[in-house]
Amino acid sequence: MYKILICDDDRDIVSALKIYLMSEGYDTVEAYNGQQALKAVGKGGIDLVLMDVMMPVLDGIRATAKLREVENLPIILLTAKSEDTDKVLGLNIGADDYITKPFNPVEVLARVKSQLRRYTTLGGREQPDQAGVVRNGSLVMDDGFKRVTMDGEQVTLTPIEYNILRLLMENPGRVFSTTQIYERVWSDPVSGSESTVPVHIRHLREKIEIDPANPQYIKVVWGLGYKMEKM
């Protein structure tokens, strides 16, 4: 049974999300500000966090940043339509996805299931028939152990980052549009969410490139998408 942390200062929203999630067999933990969320995660056993952006004491953006310092578990932000800037900022500091209020229960459950699936498998697709090790220059992905190294040093990736990197490394030289990347990695219809892909690409570059501003591995093909350069 997966345990979901619901963090929102609106108790009615917390209660509603609890009902949705428990109806699908999830266990839940409640928090009403970012500080309480950090304490709940610190106790262990949390598999995914639903985090409101605007909260007292410690808001969702700062709480997400603090969680990312020590945890790779999925974080889905709950945002209002007027909080577009916060959506981008949240993705920049490590959130995996966001849901806009007022939300549809079906969408919430679908996003939760999708993130948990990627988090627990760290791959999403069947493993390659070979040894599961993909190499490109100094970049090595061992899919059997779900491990990525650059120049022999292990690189810590979130599930989304891992899946994007895997897609590109298994298809060196092939150009993928943001829509194609989103549909393959998220396994969901795009619905305008493909704009999150460049944010995750930037995170990847910051972790694997010597100079993220002049990447050698993950290249942009202007007007078309991204590719893994053969090294």
VEXDREN-2710 file (C-alpha; in Angstrom, 1 decimal):
% VEXDREN-2710
k/r/px/py/pz
1/MET/0.0/0.0/0.0
2/TYR/1.4/3.3/-1.1
3/LYS/1.4/6.2/1.4
4/ILE/0.6/9.6/0.0
5/LEU/1.3/12.9/1.9
6/ILE/-1.4/15.5/1.3
7/CYS/-0.3/19.0/2.2
8/ASP/-2.7/22.0/1.8
9/ASP/-3.8/24.7/4.3
10/ASP/-7.4/24.2/3.0
11/ARG/-8.7/21.4/5.2
12/ASP/-11.6/20.8/2.8
13/ILE/-9.2/20.1/0.0
14/VAL/-7.2/17.8/2.2
15/SER/-10.3/15.9/3.2
16/ALA/-11.5/15.6/-0.5
17/LEU/-8.1/14.3/-1.7
18/LYS/-8.0/11.9/1.2
19/ILE/-11.4/10.4/0.1
20/TYR/-10.3/10.1/-3.5
21/LEU/-7.0/8.4/-2.6
22/MET/-8.4/6.1/0.0
23/SER/-11.1/4.9/-2.4
24/GLU/-8.2/3.6/-4.6
25/GLY/-6.5/1.8/-1.7
26/TYR/-3.9/4.4/-0.9
27/ASP/-2.9/5.3/2.7
28/THR/-2.7/9.0/3.5
29/VAL/-1.0/11.4/5.8
30/GLU/-2.1/15.0/6.2
31/ALA/-0.2/18.2/6.6
32/TYR/-1.3/21.8/6.5
33/ASN/1.9/23.7/5.8
34/GLY/5.3/23.0/4.4
35/GLN/6.9/22.7/7.8
36/GLN/4.5/19.9/8.8
37/ALA/5.2/18.2/5.4
38/LEU/8.9/18.2/6.0
39/LYS/8.4/16.5/9.4
40/ALA/6.0/13.9/7.9
41/VAL/8.5/13.0/5.2
42/GLY/11.3/12.9/7.7
43/LYS/9.5/10.2/9.7
44/GLY/9.8/7.9/6.6
45/GLY/7.3/5.8/4.7
46/ILE/6.0/8.5/2.3
47/ASP/5.9/7.4/-1.3
48/LEU/4.5/10.6/-2.9
49/VAL/3.7/14.2/-1.9
50/LEU/0.8/16.3/-3.1
51/MET/1.9/19.8/-2.1
52/ASP/-0.1/23.1/-2.3
53/VAL/2.0/26.1/-3.4
54/MET/0.4/28.9/-1.3
55/MET/0.6/28.0/2.4
56/PRO/1.5/29.7/5.7
57/VAL/4.6/29.1/7.8
58/LEU/6.5/27.4/4.9
59/ASP/5.1/27.5/1.3
60/GLY/5.1/24.7/-1.1
61/ILE/7.9/26.0/-3.3
62/ARG/10.4/26.3/-0.4
63/ALA/9.2/23.0/1.1
64/THR/9.8/21.3/-2.3
65/ALA/13.3/22.8/-2.5
66/LYS/14.1/21.5/1.0
67/LEU/12.7/18.0/0.2
68/ARG/14.8/17.8/-2.9
69/GLU/17.9/18.3/-0.9
70/VAL/17.4/14.8/0.7
71/GLU/14.6/13.0/-1.1
72/ASN/13.9/11.8/-4.7
73/LEU/10.3/10.8/-4.1
74/PRO/7.6/12.2/-6.5
75/ILE/6.2/15.7/-5.7
76/ILE/3.1/16.9/-7.4
77/LEU/2.2/20.6/-6.8
78/LEU/-1.3/21.8/-6.4
79/THR/-1.6/25.2/-8.0
80/ALA/-4.2/27.8/-8.9
81/LYS/-4.6/28.9/-12.5
82/SER/-3.1/32.3/-11.7
83/GLU/0.1/30.7/-10.3
84/ASP/1.8/30.0/-13.6
85/THR/5.1/31.5/-12.4
86/ASP/5.0/29.2/-9.3
87/LYS/4.4/26.2/-11.6
88/VAL/7.6/27.0/-13.5
89/LEU/9.5/27.8/-10.3
90/GLY/8.3/24.5/-8.7
91/LEU/9.5/22.5/-11.7
92/ASN/12.8/24.3/-11.6
93/ILE/13.5/23.4/-8.0
94/GLY/12.5/19.7/-8.4
95/ALA/8.7/19.1/-8.5
96/ASP/7.8/16.3/-10.9
97/ASP/4.3/17.5/-12.0
98/TYR/1.5/19.9/-11.1
99/ILE/-2.3/19.8/-11.0
100/THR/-4.3/23.0/-11.4
101/LYS/-7.2/23.8/-9.0
102/PRO/-10.0/23.2/-9.2
103/PHE/-9.0/19.6/-10.0
104/ASN/-10.8/16.6/-11.4
105/PRO/-10.6/13.6/-9.1
106/VAL/-9.9/11.4/-12.1
107/GLU/-7.0/13.5/-13.1
108/VAL/-5.5/13.5/-9.6
109/LEU/-5.6/9.7/-9.4
110/ALA/-4.2/9.3/-12.9
111/ARG/-1.3/11.7/-12.1
112/VAL/-0.6/9.9/-8.8
113/LYS/-0.6/6.5/-10.4
114/SER/1.6/7.7/-13.2
115/GLN/4.2/9.2/-10.9
116/LEU/4.2/6.2/-8.6
117/ARG/4.7/3.8/-11.5
118/ARG/7.7/5.7/-12.7
119/TYR/9.1/6.1/-9.2
120/THR/8.9/2.5/-8.3
121/THR/10.2/1.2/-11.6
122/LEU/12.6/4.0/-12.5
123/GLY/12.2/2.9/-16.1
124/GLY/8.6/2.7/-17.2
125/ARG/9.4/0.4/-20.1
126/GLU/10.7/-3.1/-20.4
127/GLN/14.4/-3.4/-19.8
128/PRO/16.7/-4.0/-22.8
129/ASP/17.4/-7.6/-23.7
130/GLN/21.2/-7.0/-23.4
131/ALA/23.1/-6.4/-20.2
132/GLY/21.1/-3.2/-19.6
133/VAL/24.2/-1.0/-19.8
134/VAL/24.2/1.9/-22.3
135/ARG/27.4/3.9/-22.8
136/ASN/28.0/7.2/-24.6
137/GLY/31.4/8.7/-24.0
138/SER/31.8/9.2/-20.3
139/LEU/28.1/8.8/-19.6
140/VAL/27.0/5.3/-18.5
141/MET/23.5/4.1/-17.7
142/ASP/23.2/0.7/-16.0
143/ASP/19.4/0.0/-16.2
144/GLY/19.7/-3.2/-14.2
145/PHE/20.8/-1.2/-11.1
146/LYS/19.0/2.0/-12.2
147/ARG/22.3/3.9/-11.9
148/VAL/23.9/6.6/-14.0
149/THR/27.5/7.7/-13.8
150/MET/29.5/10.4/-15.5
151/ASP/33.3/10.0/-15.5
152/GLY/32.8/7.2/-13.0
153/GLU/30.9/9.4/-10.5
154/GLN/27.3/8.5/-9.7
155/VAL/24.7/11.0/-10.8
156/THR/21.5/11.3/-8.7
157/LEU/18.4/11.7/-10.9
158/THR/14.7/11.9/-10.3
159/PRO/12.5/9.3/-12.0
160/ILE/11.4/11.7/-14.7
161/GLU/15.0/12.7/-15.4
162/TYR/16.1/9.1/-15.5
163/ASN/13.4/8.2/-18.0
164/ILE/14.1/11.1/-20.3
165/LEU/17.8/10.3/-20.3
166/ARG/17.1/6.6/-20.9
167/LEU/14.9/7.5/-23.9
168/LEU/17.6/9.7/-25.4
169/MET/20.6/7.3/-24.6
170/GLU/18.8/4.3/-26.2
171/ASN/18.2/6.3/-29.4
172/PRO/21.5/8.3/-30.0
173/GLY/21.2/10.8/-32.7
174/ARG/17.4/10.5/-33.0
175/VAL/15.5/13.8/-32.5
176/PHE/12.5/13.7/-30.2
177/SER/10.1/16.6/-30.0
178/THR/8.9/17.8/-26.6
179/THR/5.5/16.1/-27.4
180/GLN/7.1/12.8/-28.2
181/ILE/9.2/12.9/-25.1
182/TYR/6.2/13.7/-22.9
183/GLU/4.1/11.0/-24.4
184/ARG/6.8/8.4/-24.0
185/VAL/8.1/9.3/-20.6
186/TRP/4.8/10.4/-18.9
187/SER/2.7/7.8/-20.8
188/ASP/-0.1/10.3/-20.8
189/PRO/-1.7/12.5/-23.5
190/VAL/0.1/15.8/-23.9
191/SER/-2.8/18.2/-23.1
192/GLY/-0.5/21.2/-23.2
193/SER/1.8/19.8/-20.5
194/GLU/4.8/19.2/-22.9
195/SER/6.1/22.6/-21.8
196/THR/7.5/20.9/-18.7
197/VAL/9.9/18.8/-20.8
198/PRO/12.5/21.6/-21.3
199/VAL/12.6/22.2/-17.5
200/HIS/13.6/18.6/-16.9
201/ILE/16.0/18.7/-19.8
202/ARG/17.7/21.6/-18.1
203/HIS/17.9/19.7/-14.8
204/LEU/19.6/16.8/-16.7
205/ARG/22.1/19.0/-18.3
206/GLU/23.0/20.6/-15.0
207/LYS/23.8/17.1/-13.6
208/ILE/25.6/15.5/-16.5
209/GLU/27.2/18.3/-18.6
210/ILE/30.5/20.0/-17.7
211/ASP/29.1/23.2/-19.0
212/PRO/25.2/23.1/-19.0
213/ALA/25.1/26.3/-21.1
214/ASN/27.1/24.6/-23.8
215/PRO/25.9/21.0/-23.6
216/GLN/27.9/18.2/-25.3
217/TYR/25.5/15.3/-24.7
218/ILE/21.9/16.5/-24.8
219/LYS/21.6/18.8/-27.9
220/VAL/18.7/21.0/-28.9
221/VAL/17.7/20.8/-32.6
222/TRP/16.0/24.2/-33.0
223/GLY/12.3/23.9/-34.0
224/LEU/12.4/20.1/-33.8
225/GLY/13.3/18.9/-30.3
226/TYR/16.2/17.2/-28.5
227/LYS/18.7/14.4/-29.2
228/MET/21.6/12.6/-27.6
229/GLU/24.8/13.4/-29.4
230/LYS/26.9/10.4/-30.2
231/MET/30.3/10.8/-28.4
END
